[in-house]
């Protein structure tokens, strides 16, 4: 086993500069691809649906007694205001027309 490990290590260390350069470039491309995919998936999230879901969740918390009526009204007011603001903003499609 130690002889095999030494053989593998010597092969890795004897790799040419070009092999190392290709490996580094491939790793950079893969990392950028993963970052791009994650960013594109995040852009698909609709903020208004997230706010609506939060509104449903705080309503349930208030019903269960986890938050007070005052806390519920405060959070609900902020979420409703955010939803109204988003509805009033022009969409990307209307900007391009």
N, C-alpha and C positions, 0 to 999 in steps of 0.2 A: 504493500500500500504506500509506504513512504517513497518508494522509487517511482511509482505512478504519479504521485503528487508532485514530485520534483520534475518529472517530465512535463506535466501540464504547466507548471510555473515557468519552466525554461522556454516553453513554446510561447507563452504569453509575453515574457520579457524579450524574446527574440523577434517579436512582431515589428514590422517596419514602421517608419513614421507614417507612411501612406495608409497603412492598415489602421493605425490609431486615429489618424485624421478622418478617415471614412467612418469609423466607429463614433467619434465625437459628433460629426455632422448628422449621422443617423439619429443619435440620441437627441440632439437639438431639434431636429424635425419632428420627432415623436412627441417631445415635450410641448412644442408649439401646437401640434395637432390636438393634443389633449386639452390644452388651455383654450383653444378656439372652440372645440366641441362643448366644453363646459360653459363658455360664455354664450354660445348660441342657444343652449338649453335654458340658461337663465333669462335670456331676452324673451323667451316664449311665455314666461309667467306674466299673467295679467294682474297688475297691481290692484285693480278694483275687485277682482275675485278674491284676492288675499284679504283686502279690507272687509269684504262681505263675510268671508269665513271667520275673521276675527270678531266681527259683530255677532255672529251666531255663537261663537265660543264664549264671549263675555256674557251674552244673554243666559247661556246655560250656567256659567259660574255664578251669576247673580241669583238665578233660580235655586241653585243648590246652597246658597248662603255663603259662598266662598269670598264674595266681594260685597261691599255695602251698596245700598241704593245710590249714595252720593258718588262712589267710585264708578258704579255702572253708568250713571248719567254723564259723568265727566268723560269717560272713555268713549261712550256711545256718541256724544256730541262731537268729539274730535274725529271719529271715524266717519260720521255722516257728513261733516264738513269736507273731509278729504274726498269722499265719494262725489259730493256736489262739485267740487273744484275740478276733478278729473272729467266729469261729464260735460263741464263747460269748456274745457280746453279743446281746440281744434285737433283733429286727428292728422296723422301723417299723410293720409290720402287726400284730404281736403287742402293741405299745404301744397301738394304737387300739382293740383289742377290749375 
